[in-house]
Amino acid sequence: MLSKTQLKQLQSLHLKKQREAKKLFFAEGAKIILEIMEQKPDCILQIFATIDFIEKHHALLQEKKIQHFLITNDELKKISLQSTPNQALAICRFFEDTINDFDFSTNFSLYLDDVRDPGNLGTIIRVANWFGIQAIFCSPNTCDVYNPKVIQATMGAFLRVNIVYAELSNVVKTHQIKNIYGALLSGNNVYNQKLSPGLIVIGNEANGISDNHLHLITTPLKIPGHPTQLTESLNAAVAASIITAEFFRQLQNNKNTKH
Amino acid sequence: MLSKTQLKQLQSLHLKKQREAKKLFFAEGAKIILEIMEQKPDCILQIFATIDFIEKHHALLQEKKIQHFLITNDELKKISLQSTPNQALAICRFFEDTINDFDFSTNFSLYLDDVRDPGNLGTIIRVANWFGIQAIFCSPNTCDVYNPKVIQATMGAFLRVNIVYAELSNVVKTHQIKNIYGALLSGNNVYNQKLSPGLIVIGNEANGISDNHLHLITTPLKIPGHPTQLTESLNAAVAASIITAEFFRQLQNNKNTKH
């Protein structure tokens, strides 16, 4: 049974402020927790799970030496943020950034400029992982990666993509990035542009790329739409996905041509 | 002030069953309601709005002869599904489908096979509109287009894309569609495939394309990922977006080559 203190600690992690103070977050659902146990077992502090989960994964919990507590379905409902809670919940330590060696002369990455919607951030992390991007950079005001909704939307990809919060100018300077692309409605047609390794800046859902970052963009890019369309813009995660897919396609083609 | 009957009627439209019984739905937010007033004024039954909205758009409300009621911010909060309600809410009649003339020999469209997440459906409608697709087909179990979360996610695009619920086999037969593409992890690389006008089937978030539709697929397509990636799949809206973008690119190129 959960003590009042445990219940309070778990619920406190719904809030960004509390997560940052404690350097802890929580992940939900049997599937994602099994992935964390496999890929980053050391980051798990405690697991709270129903009898089904604990009986099924007893051996793994022992092998990885993970502290775990049996809770009831009613207790799970109390601490879960999901409409249909699924077996288990883990308190985890923040990951350590291991990003010093990102090589922008051969790879490309994304910079999220105040992307605020947790679903968008999670979806972009999932897409980045699909296309082999090992790190994503985010402005300090971009949504918190440890927001439970973000973790949910990544479908596990947050375990495999480093997320670094930093000012754009610092990222550009530290990594000596030459090509800085920006998703802009007034940009060049992404399909007519020879794309090279570098950084792709994706703007905020309502306001796009912030004015004080525009001067850093070396190549503005747009996704051409149908001439008759009245839709003003694409969703931020969709724009990021289509542009990332095109970068991946062109850079893979270049590699295949060279070999 | 809202009467109890009006309050009940508005809240009842949060439920699909009630929407279908009454053939009514509601839309929220000043921006979207102005778009409906411009593009489909006849479908508006009533508008409930705060003093700000009514004063600012008084002339338009008169011109379009739209019945409207003044409500307080507190009343708006009671009937809104949004965390920060925005000025106005409209009760609207279902749109009439005008889709008999969709020509699959020159155009392409999407078939959503049990896409269940409202955010995904809304995002796909927005993408479809961007690329000039005039109608989308959905399986009967796909999320309801009149779900307020769907309408929100389309950012107005639901006014410009017809949504037709029908069995895949009926759509194929009615429109005599020859090329039926399917987003499948075991498909052909979408970039190596010559894409032609036709229908693209996008599967359910968890289960993909349903087993009893697979035999209808003439060309399975996949989005190639990085060889090292461990992410099992892409989000349904992202997969739909990347494939739709590639169809648009290839078909536009073909048109430009012919002219």
Interface residues (C-beta under 8 A of the other chain):
Chain A: G119 T123 R126 V127 N129 W130 F131 G132 A153 M155 G156 A157 R160 Y191 I223 P224 G225 H226 P227 T228 Q229 L230 T231 E232 S233 L234 N235 A237 V238 S241 I242 A245 E246 F248 R249 Q252
Chain B: G119 T123 R126 V127 N129 W130 F131 G132 A153 M155 G156 A157 R160 Y191 I223 P224 G225 H226 P227 T228 Q229 L230 T231 E232 S233 L234 N235 A237 V238 S241 I242 A245 E246 F248 R249 Q252
